[in-house]
Amino acid sequence: MEEDKKPEGKRYRTMESIAGVFTESDVRQKLFGNKGFQFYLFQKRWKKIVGSLMAEESYISGCKGPLLFVRVTNSAFLQQLFMMKADILKELSKDEIGRYFTDIKFLAGSPQKPYKPFTTLDPVNSAIEKEQKRYSQSLSEGEEAWIQNWVKGHVKKEAVRAPFAEMMEEVLKIRKGELADGYHPCSICGSLCPPASPICPACQRKLARTKKNKVILILKENPHYTYQQVRAILPCEYSLYEEARDILIHRAKEKIFRKESADEEKRKLLSLLLHRPLSDITVKEAEDMLKHMPQKKWD
């Protein structure tokens, strides 16, 4: 990196290459100076220290102070490595990390399990692979012939027959893949939905809107009702009750601001907020308690 001066005297730096990101900051130390990471790299160098033949049946499993633990999967190799202990320690003394170990303990053990690195993108990639596998179904000759015959009989323009047939093939592959993966028809509309759900997402949204509207109607007639009282009439989640109640509170505030039946709306708002029956709240009480509610100054 080069260091220069701007005309105003402020110092700044220009970067020659991307390597400067690591060489000129403490990022390098944080990434590559970690002891655990350095020991991981040292484990990878075991093959270079003892040779490929011995490394196939042994591996570094851990350490405790200056003592290094080596797992060996074959009794004959264990004896051979024990006899080579002095030579191995000599090779370790040449290694940047290995020189800190003055003794080795060889232990009989199972083969090393392959370690697959995990990243935050693994779930995303796994979902993509699963979806690609699901939608890569093959079509039978009869299905392809049916598509071609249908296109010839229903699509008049020759130029669009091929892309139309290709589109139908892809849609059929998706449907076959979903059926093979356990998808089933929605109990309401008949479209395919995931195995864990009895109805499709579109119908779930429609039902949620319908139930929310029912809760709103209950609260419009009885604004003082609590969640338990509403649930006794219509089973629902608290979040749905809270959303419906917030909608009615917002509507009442808007009407009060616009001076549309302000006295009546103040009574309803107070009933919603305090869970008191509307019949127990007088116009004067509502006016006194909500006198600071904002209202428009113009007609």
C-alpha positions in Angstrom: 0.0 0.0 0.0 1.2 3.5 -0.8 0.7 6.4 1.5 0.2 9.9 0.1 -1.2 13.3 1.1 -4.2 15.1 -0.2 -3.8 18.9 -0.8 -5.7 19.6 2.3 -3.2 17.6 4.4 -5.5 14.7 5.2 -3.8 11.3 4.9 -5.2 8.5 2.9 -4.1 5.2 1.4 -4.5 3.4 -1.9 -4.6 -0.3 -2.2 -2.5 -2.2 -4.8 -4.4 -5.5 -4.6 -7.0 -7.4 -2.6 -4.2 -9.1 -0.6 -3.8 -5.8 1.2 -7.1 -6.5 3.0 -5.4 -9.2 5.1 -1.8 -8.0 5.2 -2.6 -4.4 6.4 -5.2 -5.2 9.1 -5.8 -7.4 12.1 -8.2 -9.6 10.1 -5.3 -11.9 9.2 -4.5 -12.4 12.8 -8.1 -13.1 13.7 -8.6 -15.6 10.8 -5.3 -17.4 10.7 -3.7 -16.7 14.1 -6.4 -18.6 16.0 -4.9 -21.6 17.9 -7.7 -23.9 17.1 -7.4 -23.1 13.4 -3.6 -23.6 13.5 -4.0 -27.0 15.2 -6.5 -28.0 12.5 -4.0 -27.2 9.8 -1.4 -29.2 11.8 -3.7 -32.2 11.8 -3.9 -32.0 8.0 0.0 -32.1 7.9 0.1 -35.5 9.6 0.3 -37.3 6.2 3.4 -35.3 5.4 5.0 -36.2 8.7 4.4 -40.0 8.7 3.8 -40.7 5.1 0.6 -41.6 3.1 0.6 -45.3 4.1 0.7 -44.6 7.9 -1.7 -41.7 7.6 -4.4 -43.9 6.1 -4.6 -45.9 9.4 -3.8 -43.1 11.9 -4.7 -39.5 12.6 -4.1 -36.8 15.3 -7.1 -36.8 17.6 -6.1 -34.2 20.2 -3.5 -32.9 22.6 -2.9 -32.1 26.2 -0.1 -29.7 26.9 3.1 -31.1 25.3 1.5 -34.5 24.8 0.0 -35.4 21.4 -2.7 -38.1 21.0 -2.7 -40.2 17.8 -5.5 -42.6 17.1 -4.5 -45.8 15.1 -7.1 -48.0 13.5 -4.8 -51.1 13.0 -2.9 -52.9 15.7 0.0 -53.7 13.4 0.3 -50.0 12.4 0.1 -49.0 16.1 3.1 -51.1 16.9 5.0 -49.8 13.9 4.2 -46.2 14.8 5.3 -46.8 18.4 8.7 -48.0 17.1 8.9 -44.9 14.9 8.1 -42.6 17.8 11.6 -41.0 17.9 11.7 -40.3 14.2 8.2 -38.8 14.3 9.2 -36.5 17.2 12.2 -35.4 15.1 9.9 -34.6 12.2 7.5 -32.8 14.5 10.3 -30.5 15.7 10.6 -29.2 12.2 6.9 -28.2 12.1 5.7 -24.8 13.3 3.1 -26.3 15.6 4.5 -29.8 16.0 7.7 -28.5 17.7 5.6 -27.8 20.9 4.9 -31.5 21.5 7.6 -33.5 23.3 5.7 -36.8 23.6 3.2 -38.9 21.6 0.6 -41.3 23.0 -0.7 -43.8 20.4 -4.2 -45.1 21.1 -6.3 -47.8 19.3 -9.4 -46.2 17.9 -12.0 -46.2 15.1 -11.4 -44.6 11.7 -11.7 -40.9 11.5 -15.1 -39.7 10.5 -15.1 -37.4 7.5 -15.9 -33.9 8.5 -18.2 -31.9 6.2 -17.8 -28.1 6.7 -21.1 -26.4 7.6 -22.0 -22.9 6.5 -25.1 -20.8 6.8 -25.9 -21.4 3.1 -26.1 -25.2 3.6 -29.9 -25.2 4.5 -30.5 -23.0 1.4 -28.5 -25.2 -0.9 -30.1 -28.3 0.6 -33.6 -26.9 -0.1 -32.5 -26.0 -3.7 -31.1 -29.5 -4.3 -34.2 -31.1 -2.9 -36.5 -28.9 -5.1 -34.4 -29.7 -8.2 -34.5 -33.4 -7.5 -38.3 -33.2 -6.9 -38.9 -31.4 -10.3 -36.5 -33.5 -12.4 -39.1 -36.3 -13.0 -39.1 -38.0 -16.4 -42.2 -38.3 -18.5 -43.4 -41.5 -20.1 -43.8 -41.9 -23.9 -47.6 -41.9 -23.4 -47.5 -38.6 -21.5 -45.3 -36.9 -24.1 -47.6 -38.2 -26.9 -50.7 -36.9 -25.1 -49.1 -33.4 -24.8 -48.1 -33.4 -28.5 -51.6 -34.4 -29.5 -53.3 -31.9 -27.2 -51.1 -29.1 -28.6 -51.8 -30.0 -32.2 -55.5 -30.1 -31.6 -55.8 -26.8 -29.5 -52.9 -24.5 -30.6 -53.5 -23.2 -34.1 -50.2 -21.3 -34.6 -47.3 -23.6 -35.6 -44.7 -21.2 -34.2 -45.9 -21.4 -30.6 -46.7 -25.2 -30.5 -43.1 -26.2 -29.5 -42.7 -23.7 -26.6 -46.3 -24.5 -25.4 -45.6 -28.2 -25.4 -42.3 -27.6 -23.5 -44.2 -25.5 -20.9 -46.8 -28.3 -20.4 -44.0 -30.8 -20.0 -42.4 -28.8 -17.3 -45.7 -28.3 -15.5 -46.4 -32.0 -15.6 -42.9 -32.8 -14.3 -43.5 -30.5 -11.3 -46.9 -32.1 -10.6 -45.4 -35.6 -10.8 -42.5 -34.6 -8.6 -44.8 -33.2 -5.9 -47.1 -36.3 -6.0 -44.0 -38.5 -5.6 -42.8 -36.3 -2.7 -46.1 -36.8 -0.8 -48.0 -33.7 -1.9 -51.8 -34.2 -1.8 -54.9 -32.3 -3.1 -56.1 -29.5 -0.9 -59.3 -30.4 0.9 -60.9 -27.1 -0.1 -59.8 -26.1 -3.6 -58.1 -29.4 -4.8 -54.7 -27.9 -5.7 -51.6 -29.7 -4.5 -50.3 -28.8 -1.0 -47.4 -29.9 1.1 -47.7 -33.2 3.0 -47.8 -31.6 6.5 -50.7 -29.3 5.7 -54.3 -30.4 5.0 -55.0 -27.2 2.9 -52.9 -25.1 0.5 -51.3 -21.8 1.5 -53.9 -19.8 -0.6 -56.8 -21.4 1.3 -55.0 -20.9 4.6 -54.8 -17.1 3.9 -58.5 -17.0 2.9 -59.6 -18.8 6.1 -57.4 -16.5 8.2 -59.0 -13.5 6.6 -62.5 -14.9 7.1 -61.8 -15.8 10.8 -60.3 -12.3 11.4 -63.4 -10.7 9.9 -65.6 -12.8 12.2 -63.6 -11.7 15.2 -64.0 -8.1 14.1 -67.7 -8.5 13.9 -67.8 -9.9 17.4 -65.8 -7.0 18.8 -67.9 -4.5 16.9 -71.0 -5.7 18.7 -69.1 -6.3 22.0 -66.0 -4.0 22.1 -65.4 -4.8 25.8 -64.9 -8.6 25.2 -61.5 -10.0 26.3 -59.6 -12.7 24.4 -61.1 -15.5 26.6 -64.7 -14.2 25.9 -64.1 -14.1 22.1 -62.4 -17.5 22.1 -65.4 -19.0 23.8 -67.5 -17.9 20.8 -65.0 -18.5 18.1 -61.8 -20.5 18.7 -58.8 -18.4 17.5 -55.2 -17.4 18.3 -54.5 -14.4 20.5 -52.5 -12.8 17.6 -55.7 -12.9 15.5 -57.8 -11.3 18.3 -55.1 -8.6 18.9 -55.0 -7.8 15.2 -58.8 -7.5 15.0 -58.9 -5.3 18.1 -56.1 -3.1 16.7 -58.0 -2.6 13.5 -61.1 -1.4 15.4 -59.0 0.9 17.6 -57.4 2.5 14.6 -60.8 2.9 12.9 -62.3 4.6 16.0 -59.3 7.0 16.2 -59.7 7.9 12.5 -63.4 8.7 12.9 -62.7 10.8 16.1 -60.1 12.8 14.2 -62.5 13.4 11.3 -65.3 14.2 13.7 -67.6 11.5 12.4 -69.9 10.5 15.3 -67.0 11.5 17.6 -69.0 11.0 20.8 -70.1 7.5 20.0 -66.7 6.5 18.7 -65.0 7.8 21.9 -67.3 5.5 23.9 -66.4 2.5 21.6 -62.7 3.3 21.9 -62.9 3.6 25.7 -64.7 0.3 25.8 -62.0 -1.4 23.6 -59.2 0.0 25.8 -60.7 -0.6 29.2 -62.7 -3.8 28.5 -65.8 -2.1 30.0 -69.3 -2.7 28.5 -70.5 0.1 26.2 -73.6 0.6 28.3 -71.5 1.5 31.4 -69.7 4.4 29.6 -71.4 7.7 29.3 -70.7 10.3 26.6 -69.4 12.8 29.3 -67.0 10.2 30.8 -65.7 9.4 27.3 -65.3 13.0 26.5 -63.5 13.8 29.7 -61.1 10.8 29.4 -60.4 11.3 25.7 -60.5 15.1 25.5 -56.9 15.3 24.3 -57.6 13.0 21.3 -56.4 14.9 18.1 -59.2 16.2 15.9 -59.1 18.1 12.6 -59.4 21.9 12.9 -61.0 22.4 9.6 -64.5 21.5 8.2 
